[in-house]
């Protein structure tokens, strides 16, 4: 079997692996690349996926970094089945439409500027119509029931315990008369996580494509996370300010509601403190969760049987419209705001941060992974100010980072899951993680289990040949284009020298003109200071 790593290779987004064996070509996941501009440029390389030549697609779960390019493939001619669990199907029907709406809106915002400046018009990555053409291709699959999407390829979905309907995928295939098994972990959840079941055990495999998001650290336990959330609430409630929680619309928002339900039972949630779920997508996702109680863990089902639904709170308000969202920041007094996106790089959360981040009595609670280059990552890393909607905003609110709410398994939990594998030694391919984390995790796996570990690069091509060493084919100019720092710095020095050369003429200009030019140079220097502080 040949595999091409289309994403989540030394990064934590864009999960997609294209497999070719015995004349069949298919993909596991098809995620959107998220992060800085260089990473997000990869979203436009759709021709590299060759969508018309894909026979089928297997989806592990609904998160956009695993599914967000599906409509882009459909726009380029993909028309075959997309297999997933029924909750994943239902979630994707709303998530892909929401993503398409964002693509259209961002293109329109960009085109307003292009029209003013005479630039070329911007096309959206895909449209709502593309998303609508995608949903009929979904085919629902049940856990633990093996099916055959193509002759000679057997697939089994197992519960990954990450979000509602998430799965790791076992693929058995015949090649050259040999039976081989490859397992794709998707994103693995944590034992005792709210709402969903624990991840199923992995029985055996020849090859394991394993996520490594938190491969170098563990999370705090559930109680510790609840205590930290209660601390943030008490802090802002006592100051008469708001608690702002950037949260992904699917799973994390529902976990936070569940956690507030638990704090209420413990008497740690002020009865008069309003809670706003300010994300139309999160509101619709919450309704889908309610429609699939059969996927809840036993503890959650027991609450429901006793007449207590953890997704219901008496002071929980759903804000659907823009006007309702704006009214939250116009209101006085303490409140809890749960809003998307989880990395604070899009959506209504940016407005809430703009209104509250500079307030000393407010709190901002991060409850999930913050990608490199995102506003959330900058705040977590201690930035004194960030730019929101072109305006610099001071970070004066108290910042809480609560990793215990993560839907990803921590280091020891990943190792424990790997330890459930039985039988012969396997080869592990680490995906969905940052490079430094993966390097550490690879050493841990080798030390603990003695397994061979490989960390693929973006667009790497690899032949899976049982009993043979990996021989990856990598174009590093594509995977990690070299940054020519010497050229960039020399160019900057040349420009500053040109400023000096023109200074004499500038000093002859009217004072008002000089002051305007000075302000522009001060802005540039502030940007350089920020750049230096990040290096």
PyMOL commands that set and color helices and strands:
alter all, ss='L'
color gray80, all
select helices_A, chain A and resi 37-44+46-49+51-53+64-67+70-75+86-117+128-135+222-239+252-265+280-291+293-295+298-305+322-330+349-356+375-380+403-405+411-418+435-449+476-479+485-506+511-534
alter helices_A, ss='H'
color red, helices_A
select strands_A, chain A and resi 2-5+17-21+24-28+56-58+82-84+138-140+147-150+153-159+167-175+178-184+207-211+242-246+274-278+316-318+335-339+363-366+385-388+391-394+398-401+427-431+452-455+461-463
alter strands_A, ss='S'
color yellow, strands_A
deselect
rebuild
show_as cartoon
